Each structure stands twice: as structure tokens, then as C-alpha cells.
Amino acid sequence: MATVLSVSGSPSASSRTGSLLRHLDQRLTAQGHEVVPLDVRTIPAEALLGADFRHPAIVEATELFARADGVVVGTPVYKASYSGVLKALLDLLPQYALTGKTVLPLATGGSVAHVLAIDYALRPVLNSMGAAHVVQGWFTLDKDITVEEDGTLVLAPAAAEALVPVVDQFSAALLGRTPVLAAAS
């Protein structure tokens, strides 16, 4: 099976976006993939904001991207775009860090007014970084995501139902990778 890097671009430790990603990680793991979580907020701010390409955390993140067959990128939407911490990390990765990779973009936000952030803000960046295939992304409203005190994620039934085929499509795209794409990564 494939190795999937699951990147949370939320700056918050109690993030619904991060919780949603960890929930989806479980589905991907159950499908036989190895999932490696990366919470961008855990990378030291001085490394991200100081553009320290040699900082051990940036080097490690770069290596995680290089080893992954697929990448799930999740972000909260702020002012119709993806988060600043995610942008800071993407800016520090090599220009073609996603070459040969299958990518699933996900976003969360407070209003359906932000639903196009995936296609107009995030997808162009992912494509410019050489992604072989950016599958159909998904936007989930904050109100449809509840994190219980014990950390359990509860999704509104419609959101849970909608996310299953999105994740399954990503998983199928990973399994359908050709040897040419695998060699390019």
C-alpha cells in the first residue's frame, strides 16, 4: 500500500481541521495505507517565519514529503484562503515537492462562502508544486464538526456521508498509481 502524509495546516492545537484529518487518517489506515501525520503548528515559528531551510524541523518535513506517495492537505479557511502556517511551510519546500504524488485537498470553514478556497487558492499551489493528480477536494463546515472532550470526533451525518467517497477516491487513486509516477517521486 501507499505512504500518505497527512498535513494539518491549522495553527490551533484544538483544531477541528486537525481532528478531521486524524479521523480520515484512520480510514486510510484501515484501507492498508501507512499514514504519517504532520501538524504544521508543531514546526518552530522561527524556522517557518525565518525561512530557515536548514532547520532540522524543515529538513524533516521536506523528507516526509519526499517519502510520501500521497499527501492529504487540510486547512482552515481564513479570509477566503488557506492558513498562513500552511503557506509558510509550502513556501519552504522544494519547488516540485509534490512531483509524482496524489494529493487530496481538504478545507474547513465557518461559511459556505469559503467553499471555493480549495479550487481558487489551494489547488493552484498544489499543481504548481508538481502534483501528479490532485483529486476532488472537500470543504466541511465548522458547524458539522464536533470534537468531544475526550477527543472523539463527531461529524454531522451528511458531512460524514460526503467524506467517505472523497477519501475512498483518494485511496483508489493512490492504488492506481503507475510505475512511471512512482519512479518520478
C-alpha positions as CSV (number, residue, x, y, z in Angstrom):
1,M,0.0,0.0,0.0
2,A,0.9,3.7,-0.2
3,T,2.5,6.0,2.3
4,V,0.3,9.0,3.0
5,L,1.5,12.3,4.6
6,S,-1.5,13.9,6.3
7,V,-0.7,17.6,6.8
8,S,-2.8,19.8,9.1
9,G,-2.3,23.4,8.3
10,S,-4.2,24.7,11.3
11,P,-2.4,26.9,13.8
12,S,-4.6,25.7,16.6
13,A,-3.9,22.8,19.0
14,S,-7.6,22.2,19.4
15,S,-8.3,22.4,15.7
16,R,-11.4,20.9,14.1
17,T,-9.3,20.6,10.9
18,G,-6.7,18.6,12.7
19,S,-9.2,16.4,14.3
20,L,-11.0,15.8,11.0
21,L,-7.7,14.8,9.4
22,R,-6.8,12.4,12.2
23,H,-10.3,10.9,11.7
24,L,-9.7,10.4,8.0
25,D,-6.2,9.0,8.7
26,Q,-8.0,6.2,10.5
27,R,-10.0,5.3,7.4
28,L,-6.9,5.4,5.2
29,T,-5.0,3.2,7.7
30,A,-7.9,0.7,7.7
31,Q,-7.6,0.6,3.9
32,G,-4.0,-0.5,4.4
33,H,-2.1,2.7,3.9
34,E,0.7,3.9,6.1
35,V,-0.3,7.3,7.4
36,V,2.2,9.8,8.7
37,P,0.6,12.9,10.4
38,L,2.2,16.3,10.3
39,D,0.8,19.2,12.2
40,V,2.5,22.3,10.8
41,R,1.9,24.2,14.0
42,T,4.5,21.9,15.7
43,I,7.2,23.3,13.5
44,P,9.0,26.1,15.3
45,A,7.8,29.5,14.3
46,E,11.3,30.8,13.9
47,A,12.1,28.1,11.3
48,L,8.9,28.8,9.4
49,L,8.8,32.6,9.5
50,G,12.6,33.0,9.3
51,A,12.7,30.8,6.2
52,D,15.4,28.6,7.8
53,F,15.7,25.9,5.1
54,R,18.4,24.1,7.2
55,H,16.4,24.0,10.5
56,P,16.0,20.3,11.5
57,A,12.2,20.5,11.5
58,I,12.1,21.9,8.0
59,V,14.6,19.3,6.8
60,E,12.4,16.6,8.4
61,A,9.2,18.0,6.9
62,T,10.9,18.1,3.4
63,E,11.9,14.5,3.8
64,L,8.4,13.4,4.9
65,F,7.0,15.0,1.7
66,A,9.7,13.3,-0.4
67,R,8.9,9.8,1.1
68,A,5.1,10.1,0.7
69,D,3.2,8.5,-2.2
70,G,0.2,10.7,-1.4
71,V,-0.5,13.8,0.6
72,V,-3.6,14.9,2.3
73,V,-3.5,18.7,2.9
74,G,-6.1,20.1,5.4
75,T,-6.5,23.7,6.3
76,P,-9.0,26.0,7.9
77,V,-10.1,28.8,5.6
78,Y,-9.3,32.3,6.7
79,K,-10.3,35.3,4.6
80,A,-11.0,33.1,1.6
81,S,-7.6,31.3,1.6
82,Y,-5.6,28.6,3.3
83,S,-3.8,29.2,6.6
84,G,-0.6,31.3,6.9
85,V,1.3,28.5,8.7
86,L,0.5,26.1,5.8
87,K,1.7,28.8,3.3
88,A,4.9,29.3,5.2
89,L,5.6,25.5,5.1
90,L,4.7,25.2,1.4
91,D,7.0,28.2,0.6
92,L,9.9,26.4,2.2
93,L,9.5,23.1,0.4
94,P,11.3,22.5,-2.9
95,Q,9.5,23.9,-5.9
96,Y,8.4,20.4,-7.1
97,A,8.0,18.7,-3.8
98,L,4.7,17.1,-4.9
99,T,6.0,15.7,-8.2
100,G,4.5,12.3,-8.8
101,K,2.2,12.5,-5.8
102,T,-1.5,12.1,-5.5
103,V,-2.9,14.9,-3.4
104,L,-6.3,15.4,-1.5
105,P,-7.0,19.0,-0.5
106,L,-9.5,19.5,2.4
107,A,-10.7,22.7,4.0
108,T,-12.9,23.7,6.9
109,G,-14.6,27.0,7.5
110,G,-17.4,28.8,9.0
111,S,-19.4,29.7,5.9
112,V,-20.1,28.2,2.5
113,A,-18.8,31.5,1.1
114,H,-15.4,29.9,1.5
115,V,-16.1,26.7,-0.3
116,L,-14.1,27.8,-3.4
117,A,-10.9,28.4,-1.4
118,I,-9.9,24.8,-2.4
119,D,-10.1,25.4,-6.1
120,Y,-9.0,29.1,-6.2
121,A,-6.4,29.3,-3.5
122,L,-5.1,25.8,-2.6
123,R,-5.3,23.7,-5.8
124,P,-3.2,26.1,-7.9
125,V,-0.4,25.9,-5.4
126,L,-0.5,22.1,-5.2
127,N,-0.5,21.9,-9.0
128,S,2.4,24.4,-9.2
129,M,4.4,22.1,-6.9
130,G,4.1,19.3,-9.4
131,A,1.4,17.1,-8.0
132,A,0.7,14.2,-10.4
133,H,-3.0,14.2,-9.5
134,V,-5.0,16.5,-7.3
135,V,-8.2,14.6,-6.6
136,Q,-11.5,16.3,-5.9
137,G,-11.2,18.2,-2.6
138,W,-13.8,18.7,0.0
139,F,-14.9,21.6,2.2
140,T,-16.6,20.9,5.5
141,L,-18.4,23.5,7.6
142,D,-17.1,24.0,11.1
143,K,-20.6,23.5,12.5
144,D,-20.6,20.0,11.1
145,I,-17.5,19.0,13.1
146,T,-17.7,18.5,16.9
147,V,-14.7,17.4,19.0
148,E,-15.8,15.9,22.3
149,E,-13.9,16.5,25.5
150,D,-12.2,13.0,25.1
151,G,-11.0,14.0,21.6
152,T,-13.6,11.9,19.8
153,L,-14.7,13.4,16.5
154,V,-18.4,13.6,15.7
155,L,-19.4,14.6,12.2
156,A,-22.8,15.6,11.1
157,P,-24.4,12.7,9.2
158,A,-24.4,14.5,5.9
159,A,-20.7,15.5,6.3
160,A,-19.7,12.0,7.3
161,E,-21.5,10.5,4.4
162,A,-20.0,13.0,1.9
163,L,-16.4,12.5,3.1
164,V,-16.4,8.7,2.6
165,P,-16.3,8.7,-1.2
166,V,-13.8,11.6,-1.2
167,V,-11.3,9.6,0.9
168,D,-12.1,6.4,-1.0
169,Q,-11.4,8.2,-4.3
170,F,-8.1,9.4,-3.0
171,S,-7.2,5.9,-1.8
172,A,-8.2,4.4,-5.2
173,A,-6.1,7.0,-7.0
174,L,-3.1,6.0,-4.8
175,L,-3.6,2.3,-5.6
176,G,-3.9,3.1,-9.3
177,R,-0.5,4.9,-9.5
178,T,1.6,3.7,-12.4
179,P,5.3,2.7,-12.0
180,V,6.2,5.8,-14.1
181,L,4.7,8.1,-11.4
182,A,6.2,6.1,-8.6
183,A,9.7,6.4,-10.2
184,A,9.2,10.2,-10.6
185,S,8.7,10.8,-6.8
